Amino acid sequence: MKDVLFIAATLALFAVSAIATADPVYLQCTSFNKHSNKTTTYTITLDENAQTATFSDDDFTNGKAYTVPAQFTQVDVRYSWKLLSPGFAFNYRIDRTNMDFSRRFMSDETKTDYGNCKIAEPVKRQF
């Protein structure tokens, strides 16, 4: 009986270790702003272990990367980014089941851009 419990505990430890060392996920996302008739492209790295999202876009961030806290659930990942201007914030959501993407300006439902994401290959670095 002790052997069975030891084996079960060891397997559980390996399972937790595997989850705890999950690699970051790299995404390429796009959204469409119907008001400006413009498509925005995003580069996003989600790190569930660190509970962060690192992102840049070809719109408001001007290509500069920002790392912010992120909330990870089984269904989605959510994070927010506040601009330097007081009160201006974007709320982002990525659906983990179908890769839908949204960016909402402040809390205004009418100012939400919708799009989708795809898994991007990590860059093969030289150093």
N, C-alpha and C positions, 0 to 999 in steps of 0.2 A: 504494500500500500504506500509506503514511504517513497518507493521508487517511482510510482505513478504520479504522486504529488510533486516530486522533484522534477520529473520530465515535464509536467504541465506548467510548473512555475518557470522552468527554463524556456519553454516555447513561448510563454507569455512575455517574458523578458525580451526575447528576440523580436517578437512582434512589435512591442513598444519601441524598441531601439530602431526598427525599420521605419516606423512612422515618424519618430523624432528626428530622423536624419533625412527627411524628404528633401530632394533638391528643389531649388527655386524653379518656377515655371515662367517661361518667356512667351509673351504674347505680342502679336501685331494686331491692332484693332483700328477700325474706322467707324466714324459716325457722320451722319448727314444733318446739317442745320437747315431746316426748311425756311427759316426767316432770312438767312443770308445766302441761301442756295449754295452752300459750301460744304465740301467733305473735309473732315479732319482725320489725320492719321496719328495713331498713338503707338509708342513703344512702351510696354509695361512688363515689369518683372514682379511676380508675386512670390513672396517668401513667407510661407505659412509658419515655419518655425520661428521666425523673427516677428511675425504678425505685422508685416510691412508691405507696402506697394511702392515701387520706384517707377516713375513714369515721366515721359516727355511727349510733346506733341508738336505739330507744325502750326499751331495756332497760338494760344495764350502763353505757353512756356517758351516759345521761340527756340525749341530744341534743348533747353536746359533741363536736366533731370532733377526731380524732387523725390525724396523718400518720405512717406507719411505713414502713420499707423493705419492698419487695415483690419476689418472684421471679417473673419472667415467662418462660414457656416457650411453645412453639407450642400446647400443649394446655391449660394452665391458668395461673392466677395464684394465688400463695400469699403470705400474710403472717400475722404473729403480733402479738398485743397483750398486754402484761403489765399486770395490774391493780396497784394500789398495794400490795395485800397480797402478802407474799413468797410466791413459788411459784405464784401463780395466773396462768394464761395461757390465752388462746384462740388456736387455730390456725384460720385461715380458708382456704378454697379455692373458687375460681370456675373452672368448666370453660368454656374458651373455645369449645368446639364445640357445647355444648347448653345453656349458661347455668345448669347445676346449681350450687348453692351449699351449702357446709357450714361449720359452726362447731363445732369440737371443743374441749371443755374439757380442758386439759392434754393428756395423751397417752392419755386413756381413750376407747377406741372406743365404749363404751356410753353415753358422754355427748356424743354428736354430734347436733346439730340439722341437719336437711336441708331444703332449699328450692330456690328458683330466683331468677333475676334477669331483669330486662328492661332494655333501653336506655332511659335517661331523657333527655329534652331538657334541654340546659343552660339554666339560668335566664337570662332576658334582663335584664341589669342596666342600671340607669340611669346608673351612673357606674363 
